[in-house]
Amino acid sequence: MPAVSPTMHVTVHVAGKVRHPGVFPLQPGARVADAIKAAGGVRGTPDTGTLNLARRLVDGEQILVGVSAPQGATVQGTTQSIPSLDTPLIDLNGATAEQLEQLPGVGAVLAARIVEYRDAHGGFRSVDQIKEVTGIGPAKFSDLKDKVRV
């Protein structure tokens, strides 16, 4: 991995129920909480319970605070169909191993592999990237792709 210089940064888009939505350059290693702070903090009392505020940011990601992605939204270059609100998506970058085990065909071992991959690679940039986790082949990916998000 190349050395991080003081001029390098991660750029994220913070949208939803924040005081100043927009695009923000942040220091490498910044977390979701730092991005929300850069956007002036939350507006009103939105539910941030689905956000992992301690997760490290990935360059180019969008953080939605207190809102869901619109139907058919483009998320990091991949058009995803968002299911109805009664079928919540599991965030690959924020879910615990226990939450990942709720996915079809994902047990403790595979959930641990997903978390290990995420930690080693600074998070998932797209849902397709989960295919790089050992144990997720085409059939398992087909079962998971519509139940997860990044």
Stockholm file with secondary structure:
# STOCKHOLM 1.0

chainA/1-150         MPAVSPTMHVTVHVAGKVRHPGVFPLQPGARVADAIKAAGGVRGTPDTGTLNLARRLVDGEQILVGVSAPQGATVQGTTQSIPSLDTPLIDLNGATAEQLEQLPGVGAVLAARIVEYRDAHGGFRSVDQIKEVTGIGPAKFSDLKDKVRV
#=GR chainA/1-150 SS CCCCCTTCCEEEEEEESBSSCEEEEECTTCBHHHHHHHTTSBCSSCCCTTSCTTSBCCTTCEEEESSCCCTTCEETTEECCCCCTTSCCEETTTCCHHHHTTSTTCCHHHHHHHHHHHHHHTSCSSGGGGGGSTTCCHHHHHHHTTTEEC
#=GC SS_cons         CCCCCTTCCEEEEEEESBSSCEEEEECTTCBHHHHHHHTTSBCSSCCCTTSCTTSBCCTTCEEEESSCCCTTCEETTEECCCCCTTSCCEETTTCCHHHHTTSTTCCHHHHHHHHHHHHHHTSCSSGGGGGGSTTCCHHHHHHHTTTEEC
//
